[in-house]
Amino acid sequence: MSASSRVIQFWSGQVITADGQNSQSFATGRYNTAEVYLEVTAKGGTTPTLDLDVETSPDNSSWFKDSDITQINDPTVTFNAPVHTVNEVGKFLRVGLPTGAVSSGASFTINGWLVLKST
């Protein structure tokens, strides 16, 4: 990583079985873009799918959906390229699970990283 980027692990072995689970929030500092990387280490259910929201906040209290990552279908591998890029991030950033994010009967164990960058 160059001096103009920062790697943050937002989930480490996170078990996801239902909507509404958010990562902790992170101050973005001087960085203005973020890339989201995922690694699914275990999954359950028939053809599981997963949706994620990237949320920003000016005050780490009121959260607003910036963008979404939809229909990651039956994930089985590490994404070596970012699954999503967010441009012009807010002061704080987190990744969350919207209503309907996890398909019925599905479960996942996930590692996730944000790579914050200055452009």
N, CA and C of each residue as an Amber inpcrd file, in Angstrom:
protein
   357
   0.8280000  -1.1740000   0.0000000   0.0000000   0.0000000   0.0000000
   0.8810000   1.2490000   0.0000000   0.4840000   2.2110000  -0.7530000
   1.2130000   3.4700000  -0.7990000   0.8450000   4.3210000   0.4120000
   1.5660000   5.4280000   0.5660000   1.3030000   6.3210000   1.6920000
  -0.0650000   6.9710000   1.5960000  -0.7060000   6.9170000   0.4410000
  -2.0000000   7.5570000   0.2580000  -3.1660000   6.5730000   0.3870000
  -2.9490000   5.4670000   1.1120000  -4.0480000   4.5300000   1.3290000
  -3.9620000   3.9400000   2.7360000  -5.0850000   3.3940000   3.1900000
  -5.1850000   2.7970000   4.5210000  -6.1150000   1.6040000   4.4320000
  -5.7240000   0.4680000   5.0050000  -6.5390000  -0.7470000   5.0020000
  -7.1790000  -0.9240000   6.3710000  -8.4970000  -1.1570000   6.3810000
  -9.2510000  -1.3790000   7.6170000 -10.0240000  -2.6830000   7.4680000
  -9.8870000  -3.5800000   8.4340000 -10.7050000  -4.7950000   8.4090000
 -11.9840000  -4.5040000   9.1750000 -13.1280000  -4.5000000   8.4730000
 -14.3940000  -4.1760000   9.1300000 -15.1270000  -5.4050000   9.6290000
 -14.8580000  -6.5830000   9.0850000 -15.3860000  -7.8410000   9.6220000
 -14.2730000  -8.8720000   9.6330000 -14.1770000  -9.6260000  10.7070000
 -13.2080000 -10.7040000  10.8250000 -13.9390000 -11.9310000  11.3410000
 -14.2190000 -12.8710000  10.4560000 -14.9620000 -14.0630000  10.8430000
 -16.3770000 -13.7600000  11.2830000 -16.9650000 -12.7040000  10.7220000
 -18.3300000 -12.2920000  11.0810000 -19.3510000 -13.2960000  10.5600000
 -20.1560000 -13.8530000  11.4480000 -21.2340000 -14.7600000  11.0430000
 -22.4680000 -13.9170000  10.7590000 -23.0010000 -14.0590000   9.5720000
 -24.1650000 -13.2790000   9.1400000 -25.2970000 -14.2420000   8.8300000
 -26.4060000 -14.0770000   9.5520000 -27.5740000 -14.9190000   9.3230000
 -28.8440000 -14.1070000   9.1360000 -28.7750000 -12.8060000   9.3700000
 -29.9850000 -11.9780000   9.2970000 -29.6140000 -10.5500000   8.9250000
 -30.6330000  -9.7950000   8.5580000 -30.4650000  -8.3920000   8.2160000
 -30.1030000  -7.5670000   9.4460000 -29.6720000  -6.3510000   9.2050000
 -29.4960000  -5.3880000  10.2710000 -28.1760000  -5.4350000  11.0150000
 -27.2430000  -6.2570000  10.5780000 -25.9360000  -6.2940000  11.2290000
 -25.0170000  -5.3140000  10.5090000 -24.4760000  -4.3470000  11.2280000
 -23.5790000  -3.3610000  10.6370000 -22.1730000  -3.5540000  11.1590000
 -21.2090000  -3.1930000  10.3400000 -19.8360000  -3.1740000  10.8220000
 -19.6810000  -1.9910000  11.7670000 -18.6010000  -1.9560000  12.5050000
 -18.3320000  -0.7510000  13.2730000 -18.0530000   0.3630000  12.2720000
 -18.0950000   1.5890000  12.7220000 -17.8460000   2.7190000  11.8290000
 -16.3830000   3.1380000  11.9170000 -15.9310000   3.8020000  10.8570000
 -14.5430000   4.2340000  10.7730000 -14.4860000   5.6710000  10.2960000
 -13.6450000   6.4660000  10.9410000 -13.3900000   7.8230000  10.4640000
 -12.5580000   7.7150000   9.1890000 -12.9480000   8.4470000   8.1820000
 -12.2450000   8.3460000   6.8960000 -11.0600000   9.2930000   6.7940000
 -10.9770000  10.2660000   7.6960000  -9.8360000  11.1730000   7.6900000
  -9.6780000  11.9030000   6.3710000  -8.4880000  11.9130000   5.8610000
  -8.1860000  12.6460000   4.6270000  -8.5160000  11.8700000   3.3620000
  -9.0190000  10.6590000   3.5140000  -9.2860000   9.8090000   2.3510000
 -10.6520000  10.1380000   1.7590000 -10.7600000  10.0400000   0.4390000
 -12.0280000  10.4000000  -0.1990000 -12.6390000   9.3040000  -1.0560000
 -11.9820000   8.1580000  -1.1900000 -12.5900000   7.0140000  -1.8690000
 -12.3460000   5.7600000  -1.0320000 -13.1880000   4.7600000  -1.2270000
 -13.0380000   3.4960000  -0.5060000 -13.3480000   2.3430000  -1.4380000
 -12.5690000   1.2870000  -1.3190000 -12.8400000   0.0340000  -2.0370000
 -13.2310000  -1.0120000  -0.9990000 -14.2090000  -1.8450000  -1.3330000
 -14.6920000  -2.8890000  -0.4340000 -14.2390000  -4.2400000  -0.9750000
 -13.5640000  -5.0120000  -0.1320000 -13.1160000  -6.3680000  -0.4730000
 -13.7860000  -7.3420000   0.4770000 -14.1620000  -8.5200000  -0.0310000
 -14.8150000  -9.5420000   0.7920000 -14.1390000 -10.8930000   0.6040000
 -14.1810000 -11.6930000   1.6670000 -13.7510000 -13.0840000   1.6190000
 -14.8010000 -13.9010000   2.3600000 -15.4710000 -14.7960000   1.6690000
 -16.4630000 -15.6710000   2.3020000 -15.7480000 -16.9610000   2.6780000
 -15.6800000 -17.2460000   3.9820000 -14.9540000 -18.4320000   4.4320000
 -15.8730000 -19.6200000   4.6970000 -17.1820000 -19.3650000   4.8200000
 -18.1640000 -20.4370000   4.9930000 -19.5270000 -19.8980000   4.5830000
 -20.3770000 -20.7920000   4.1290000 -21.7330000 -20.3960000   3.7520000
 -22.6680000 -21.5640000   3.9630000 -23.9610000 -21.2630000   4.0920000
 -24.9650000 -22.2920000   4.2550000 -26.2380000 -21.8820000   3.5440000
 -27.0650000 -22.8620000   3.2270000 -28.3130000 -22.5890000   2.5380000
 -28.2120000 -22.9470000   1.0570000 -29.3580000 -22.9490000   0.4080000
 -29.4230000 -23.2610000  -1.0200000 -29.2630000 -21.9770000  -1.8080000
 -28.2550000 -21.9130000  -2.6730000 -27.9130000 -20.7340000  -3.4800000
 -28.0640000 -19.4290000  -2.6910000 -27.2610000 -19.2670000  -1.6410000
 -27.3640000 -18.0700000  -0.8150000 -26.9620000 -16.8050000  -1.5720000
 -27.6390000 -15.7170000  -1.2810000 -27.2790000 -14.4130000  -1.8390000
 -27.1550000 -13.4100000  -0.7040000 -26.4060000 -12.3600000  -0.9660000
 -26.1050000 -11.3740000   0.0460000 -26.1130000  -9.9860000  -0.5840000
 -26.7200000  -9.0270000   0.0970000 -26.6970000  -7.6220000  -0.3090000
 -26.0500000  -6.8200000   0.8190000 -25.2900000  -5.7990000   0.4660000
 -24.6540000  -4.9290000   1.4430000 -24.9120000  -3.4770000   1.0790000
 -24.9930000  -2.6190000   2.0890000 -25.0640000  -1.1690000   1.8850000
 -23.7800000  -0.5420000   2.4080000 -23.2900000   0.4260000   1.6960000
 -22.2000000   1.2640000   2.1880000 -22.8530000   2.5490000   2.6730000
 -22.6170000   2.8760000   3.9350000 -23.2720000   4.0310000   4.5530000
 -22.2320000   5.0420000   5.0150000 -22.5900000   6.3220000   4.9130000
 -21.7160000   7.3950000   5.3710000 -22.4490000   8.2510000   6.3970000
 -21.6580000   8.9780000   7.1780000 -22.2230000   9.8350000   8.2120000
 -21.3430000  11.0640000   8.4020000 -21.9630000  12.2220000   8.6230000
 -21.1720000  13.4050000   8.9230000 -20.7560000  13.4750000  10.3950000
 -21.4620000  12.7000000  11.2620000 -21.2610000  12.8410000  12.7100000
 -21.1520000  11.5130000  13.4680000 -21.1120000  10.3930000  12.7580000
 -21.0420000   9.0520000  13.3530000 -22.3050000   8.7210000  14.1490000
 -23.4130000   9.4060000  13.8220000 -24.6770000   9.1810000  14.5010000
 -25.8100000   8.9960000  13.4920000 -25.9500000   9.9240000  12.5670000
 -26.9680000   9.8500000  11.5100000 -26.3310000   9.2160000  10.2790000
 -26.9190000   8.0970000   9.8360000 -26.3220000   7.3400000   8.7340000
 -27.1630000   7.4600000   7.4790000 -26.4710000   7.5390000   6.3360000
 -27.1160000   7.6780000   5.0350000 -26.5250000   6.6750000   4.0660000
 -27.4030000   6.0300000   3.3200000 -26.9400000   5.0650000   2.3270000
 -26.2040000   5.8080000   1.2180000 -24.9660000   5.4360000   1.0000000
 -24.1730000   6.0050000  -0.0850000 -24.3810000   5.1940000  -1.3540000
 -24.2920000   3.8820000  -1.2100000 -24.4060000   2.9910000  -2.3670000
 -24.6630000   1.5770000  -1.8640000 -24.8980000   0.6730000  -2.7930000
 -25.1570000  -0.7030000  -2.3940000 -24.3750000  -1.6810000  -3.2530000
 -24.2060000  -2.8570000  -2.6890000 -23.5820000  -3.9870000  -3.3660000
 -24.6720000  -5.0500000  -3.3740000 -25.2330000  -5.3310000  -4.5360000
 -26.4120000  -6.1980000  -4.5700000 -26.1450000  -7.5390000  -5.2130000
 -26.8610000  -8.5080000  -4.6880000 -26.9230000  -9.8620000  -5.2330000
 -25.5570000 -10.4880000  -5.4900000 -24.7790000 -10.5760000  -4.4070000
 -23.5770000 -11.3970000  -4.4740000 -24.0950000 -12.8250000  -4.3880000
 -24.1350000 -13.5090000  -5.5110000 -24.7840000 -14.8130000  -5.6150000
 -23.8450000 -15.9550000  -5.2660000 -24.2590000 -16.7940000  -4.3410000
 -23.5550000 -18.0110000  -3.9680000 -22.0480000 -17.8010000  -3.8770000
 -21.6070000 -16.8280000  -3.0610000 -20.1780000 -16.5170000  -3.0140000
 -19.3570000 -17.6490000  -2.4230000 -18.2390000 -17.9500000  -3.0390000
 -17.3850000 -19.0360000  -2.5710000 -15.9150000 -18.6690000  -2.5370000
 -15.5420000 -17.5230000  -3.0410000 -14.1240000 -17.2040000  -3.1720000
 -13.8240000 -15.8110000  -2.6300000 -12.5400000 -15.5520000  -2.4410000
 -12.0790000 -14.2180000  -2.1010000 -12.1450000 -13.3680000  -3.3570000
 -12.6340000 -12.1560000  -3.1950000 -12.6430000 -11.2190000  -4.3090000
 -11.3060000 -10.4820000  -4.2870000 -10.4310000 -10.7900000  -5.2510000
  -9.1220000 -10.1570000  -5.3060000  -9.1980000  -8.7510000  -5.8640000
 -10.2750000  -8.4390000  -6.5140000 -10.5540000  -7.0810000  -6.9580000
 -11.6720000  -6.5640000  -6.0670000 -11.7810000  -5.2630000  -5.9160000
 -12.8510000  -4.7560000  -5.0490000 -14.2210000  -5.1260000  -5.5830000
 -15.1370000  -5.4700000  -4.6810000 -16.5040000  -5.7470000  -5.0920000
 -17.2720000  -4.4490000  -5.2690000 -16.7030000  -3.3620000  -4.7540000
 -17.3910000  -2.0760000  -4.8710000 -16.4080000  -0.9460000  -4.5810000
 -16.5840000   0.1700000  -5.2560000 -15.7920000   1.3660000  -5.0000000
 -16.7350000   2.5170000  -4.6950000 -16.4490000   3.2560000  -3.6270000
 -17.2430000   4.4060000  -3.2260000 -16.4020000   5.6550000  -3.4710000
 -16.9360000   6.5900000  -4.2260000 -16.2430000   7.8520000  -4.4710000
 -16.8310000   8.9310000  -3.5710000 -15.9890000   9.8180000  -3.1160000
 -16.4100000  10.9470000  -2.2660000 -17.1130000  10.4580000  -0.9970000
 -16.3910000   9.7070000  -0.1850000 -16.9500000   9.1860000   1.0620000
 -17.1650000  10.3060000   2.0680000 -18.0580000  10.0740000   3.0170000
 -18.3220000  11.0360000   4.0760000 -17.2660000  10.9610000   5.1630000
 -17.4870000  11.6640000   6.2500000 -16.5270000  11.7310000   7.3490000
 -16.3680000  10.3780000   8.0510000 -17.4720000   9.6010000   8.1120000
 -17.4540000   8.2640000   8.7000000 -18.0570000   7.2820000   7.6960000
 -17.6460000   6.0280000   7.7810000 -18.0700000   5.0110000   6.8240000
 -18.3090000   3.7030000   7.5570000 -19.3220000   2.9460000   7.1120000
 -19.5520000   1.5940000   7.6230000 -20.2260000   0.7780000   6.5280000
 -20.2340000  -0.5370000   6.7210000 -20.9070000  -1.4530000   5.8080000
 -22.0270000  -2.1170000   6.5900000 -23.2050000  -2.1820000   5.9900000
 -24.3550000  -2.7290000   6.6960000 -25.1660000  -3.6670000   5.8400000
 -26.1050000  -4.3260000   6.4890000 -27.0080000  -5.2690000   5.8340000
 -28.4100000  -4.6870000   5.8170000 -28.9330000  -4.3240000   4.6480000
 -30.2780000  -3.7680000   4.5740000 -31.3350000  -4.8460000   4.7720000
 -32.5880000  -4.4390000   4.8860000 -33.6970000  -5.3860000   4.9740000
 -33.6990000  -6.2630000   3.7250000 -33.7770000  -7.5640000   3.9270000
 -33.7530000  -8.5070000   2.8040000 -32.3570000  -8.8140000   2.2960000
 -31.3290000  -8.4640000   3.0720000 -29.9410000  -8.6190000   2.6260000
 -29.5000000 -10.0690000   2.4970000 -30.0250000 -10.9230000   3.3550000
 -29.6170000 -12.3210000   3.3770000 -30.7860000 -13.1660000   2.8910000
 -30.5490000 -13.9800000   1.8710000 -31.6310000 -14.8060000   1.3510000
 -32.0980000 -15.7960000   2.4190000 -33.3480000 -16.1970000   2.3180000
 -33.9730000 -17.0600000   3.3070000 -33.1620000 -18.3370000   3.5340000
 -32.8640000 -18.6160000   4.7980000 -32.1410000 -19.8270000   5.1670000
 -30.6410000 -19.7650000   4.9450000 -30.1310000 -18.6430000   4.4810000
 -28.7040000 -18.5300000   4.1930000 -27.9200000 -18.0740000   5.4200000
 -26.6520000 -18.4150000   5.4280000 -25.7280000 -17.9050000   6.4380000
 -24.3550000 -17.7730000   5.7930000 -23.5690000 -16.8410000   6.3060000
 -22.2420000 -16.5920000   5.7700000 -21.2800000 -16.3240000   6.9150000
 -20.0340000 -16.6750000   6.7200000 -18.9480000 -16.2050000   7.5690000
 -18.0430000 -15.3960000   6.6610000 -17.8270000 -14.1410000   7.0350000
 -17.1880000 -13.1990000   6.1140000 -16.0540000 -12.4330000   6.7880000
 -14.9950000 -12.2400000   6.0320000 -13.9660000 -11.2560000   6.3450000
 -14.1550000 -10.1280000   5.3500000 -14.0210000  -8.8950000   5.8080000
 -14.2060000  -7.7660000   4.9020000 -13.2250000  -6.6520000   5.1960000
 -12.7650000  -6.0080000   4.1390000 -11.8100000  -4.9200000   4.2670000
 -12.2580000  -3.7100000   3.4930000 -11.9360000  -2.5430000   4.0180000
 -12.0560000  -1.2800000   3.3020000 -10.6490000  -0.8030000   2.9950000
 -10.4320000  -0.3760000   1.7820000  -9.1700000   0.2820000   1.4390000
  -9.5140000   1.7280000   1.1650000  -9.1130000   2.6100000   2.0700000
  -9.3720000   4.0380000   1.9110000  -8.2210000   4.6430000   1.1150000
  -8.5610000   5.5050000   0.1630000  -7.5450000   6.0980000  -0.7110000
  -7.7660000   7.5860000  -0.8920000  -6.6880000   8.2820000  -1.1080000
  -6.7490000   9.6930000  -1.5150000  -6.5510000   9.7390000  -3.0170000
  -7.4230000  10.4750000  -3.6780000  -7.2750000  10.5870000  -5.1370000
  -6.9630000  12.0040000  -5.5310000
